[in-house]
Amino acid sequence: MINRIAVIGAGIMGNGIAQVIGTAGIHVNLYDIDQASLNKAFSTIEKNLDLMTQKSILDIEAKSTILKRISGTTNLKECVSQCDMIIEVVSEILDLKQTLYKQIENIVKDDVIIASNTSAIPLTELTQQAKIPERFIITHFMNPATLVPLVEIITQDVTDVDVIDRTMQFIKRIGKSPIRLKKEIPGAVVNRLQAALLREAFHLVEQDVVSLQDIDQIIKDGPGFRWAFIGPMQMVDLGGLDTWKRIIDHLSPVLEDSKTCSSLVQQLVENGRLGTKAGKGIFDYDDNLLERIIFERDRDFIELLKLRNPVDNKAHTLEA
Ligand SMILES: NC(=O)c1ccc[n+]([C@@H]2O[C@H](COP(=O)([O-])OP(=O)(O)OC[C@H]3O[C@@H](n4cnc5c(N)ncnc54)[C@H](O)[C@@H]3O)[C@@H](O)[C@H]2O)c1
């Protein structure tokens, strides 16, 4: 049984994952090299819990209990040595992750599980220099980890069966929906599907077919509206396979198939338009607007969760 977890990296994803684990009644040590990131993580967690109580998916008295289960530290040894599972959520830099694994492999329990939240680095590459590659696995949470149900699970040939079984059980226990891929593939499934859609979307904007704003509206009002309840495979069944075969045969020859990211994105990056973290990306943001967008996103995702699971929509199981 997994009873104590370490989350390494308290950024956007790390603080959300720590919150989910604490909410499920499990003790979690949240570690970051940077004290300021840890402080920010705890204020984000408090804000998220407040919203959940306001929206009645969390009992009001649960907030302080959950916060007590999450301890913050900048001491790596203290953080990981007694833990059954370590979830690595540091920045997406291979060297950084591998250096961290070298530091922790010598100070963890023999039966530890080391999970990475990497978006795109294959497990075989992550564990190239690992002493215990069989104890590693990828658990890919999506942003915001507090609310999106899916966690992609990626293994490799050497992954210990015990690591896979216990990870699958653990992800279900914290209220998430784990999907294990049958084999490792760059980008896994979520990011391959999203990258395919984005490649076509940017291409259509470059071809002056549609504006950037309208791409968002088209997805929100069309496919996105359906996809929360009807997946694309069921959508094809409902539309008719013969019809979809004709559509795909017509379109496949003309779909964008470039091997690099669109020049539109390259230009935005070169001009420092990196997204909300820079105050400007495809659109412009100030702090107030960003706060409002995140608040409204989380508020609406909570309503979606309630709709998808109307009987038991509480965000926690409060086991301990
Ligand atoms: N942001 C997303 O939407 C998203 C979604 C899914 C997966 N991911 C993946 O999750 C991981 C983290 O992404 P993020 O968006 O939370 O990044 P982030 O930049 O918000 O946070 C990274 C944190 O790691 C800390 N850190 C850096 N080096 C460290 C070290 N050696 N030890 C401890 N802490 C260290 C930083 O101080 C920072 O707080 C990445 O692998 C990323 O690809 C991100």
The ligand as an SDF file (V2000), in Angstrom:
LIG
                    3D

 44 48  0  0  0  0  0  0  0  0999 V2000
    2.4960   22.6740  -17.5320 N   0  0  0  0  0  0  0  0  0  0  0  0
    1.7720   21.7400  -18.1230 C   0  0  0  0  0  0  0  0  0  0  0  0
    0.7120   22.0120  -18.7050 O   0  0  0  0  0  0  0  0  0  0  0  0
    2.2210   20.2870  -18.0710 C   0  0  0  0  0  0  0  0  0  0  0  0
    1.2800   19.2930  -18.3490 C   0  0  0  0  0  0  0  0  0  0  0  0
    1.6700   17.9400  -18.2550 C   0  0  0  0  0  0  0  0  0  0  0  0
    2.9840   17.6300  -17.9310 C   0  0  0  0  0  0  0  0  0  0  0  0
    3.8880   18.6340  -17.6670 N   0  0  0  0  0  0  0  0  0  0  0  0
    5.2510   18.2280  -17.2880 C   0  0  0  0  0  0  0  0  0  0  0  0
    5.3840   18.3590  -15.8590 O   0  0  0  0  0  0  0  0  0  0  0  0
    6.7360   18.7160  -15.5310 C   0  0  0  0  0  0  0  0  0  0  0  0
    6.7330   20.0220  -14.7520 C   0  0  0  0  0  0  0  0  0  0  0  0
    6.1100   21.0210  -15.5400 O   0  0  0  0  0  0  0  0  0  0  0  0
    5.5120   22.3600  -14.8630 P   0  0  0  0  0  0  0  0  0  0  0  0
    4.6900   22.9880  -15.9200 O   0  0  0  0  0  0  0  0  0  0  0  0
    4.9380   22.0690  -13.5360 O   0  0  0  0  0  0  0  0  0  0  0  0
    6.8730   23.2070  -14.6940 O   0  0  0  0  0  0  0  0  0  0  0  0
    7.1140   24.4940  -13.7860 P   0  0  0  0  0  0  0  0  0  0  0  0
    8.1890   25.2460  -14.4500 O   0  0  0  0  0  0  0  0  0  0  0  0
    5.8400   25.1700  -13.4400 O   0  0  0  0  0  0  0  0  0  0  0  0
    7.6770   23.8490  -12.4330 O   0  0  0  0  0  0  0  0  0  0  0  0
    8.8900   23.1720  -12.3370 C   0  0  0  0  0  0  0  0  0  0  0  0
    9.3640   23.2820  -10.8850 C   0  0  0  0  0  0  0  0  0  0  0  0
   10.5160   22.4480  -10.7490 O   0  0  0  0  0  0  0  0  0  0  0  0
   11.3930   23.1140   -9.8560 C   0  0  0  0  0  0  0  0  0  0  0  0
   12.7150   22.5540  -10.0380 N   0  0  0  0  0  0  0  0  0  0  0  0
   13.5940   22.7520  -11.0440 C   0  0  0  0  0  0  0  0  0  0  0  0
   14.6970   22.0060  -10.8310 N   0  0  0  0  0  0  0  0  0  0  0  0
   14.4870   21.2990   -9.7000 C   0  0  0  0  0  0  0  0  0  0  0  0
   15.2410   20.3420   -8.9580 C   0  0  0  0  0  0  0  0  0  0  0  0
   16.4520   19.9370   -9.3680 N   0  0  0  0  0  0  0  0  0  0  0  0
   14.7170   19.8290   -7.8510 N   0  0  0  0  0  0  0  0  0  0  0  0
   13.4970   20.2310   -7.4380 C   0  0  0  0  0  0  0  0  0  0  0  0
   12.7330   21.1180   -8.0660 N   0  0  0  0  0  0  0  0  0  0  0  0
   13.2300   21.6460   -9.1830 C   0  0  0  0  0  0  0  0  0  0  0  0
   11.2650   24.5870  -10.2180 C   0  0  0  0  0  0  0  0  0  0  0  0
   11.7350   25.4120   -9.1450 O   0  0  0  0  0  0  0  0  0  0  0  0
    9.7640   24.6910  -10.4700 C   0  0  0  0  0  0  0  0  0  0  0  0
    9.0810   25.0510   -9.2680 O   0  0  0  0  0  0  0  0  0  0  0  0
    7.4780   18.7960  -16.8490 C   0  0  0  0  0  0  0  0  0  0  0  0
    8.0980   17.5580  -17.0980 O   0  0  0  0  0  0  0  0  0  0  0  0
    6.3710   19.0690  -17.8510 C   0  0  0  0  0  0  0  0  0  0  0  0
    6.6980   18.6650  -19.1560 O   0  0  0  0  0  0  0  0  0  0  0  0
    3.5290   19.9520  -17.7110 C   0  0  0  0  0  0  0  0  0  0  0  0
  1  2  1  0
  2  3  2  0
  2  4  1  0
  4  5  1  0
  4 44  2  0
  5  6  2  0
  6  7  1  0
  7  8  2  0
  8  9  1  0
  8 44  1  0
  9 10  1  0
  9 42  1  0
 10 11  1  0
 11 12  1  0
 11 40  1  0
 12 13  1  0
 13 14  1  0
 14 15  2  0
 14 16  1  0
 14 17  1  0
 17 18  1  0
 18 19  2  0
 18 20  1  0
 18 21  1  0
 21 22  1  0
 22 23  1  0
 23 24  1  0
 23 38  1  0
 24 25  1  0
 25 26  1  0
 25 36  1  0
 26 27  1  0
 26 35  1  0
 27 28  2  0
 28 29  1  0
 29 30  1  0
 29 35  2  0
 30 31  1  0
 30 32  2  0
 32 33  1  0
 33 34  2  0
 34 35  1  0
 36 37  1  0
 36 38  1  0
 38 39  1  0
 40 41  1  0
 40 42  1  0
 42 43  1  0
M  CHG  2   8   1  16  -1
M  END
$$$$
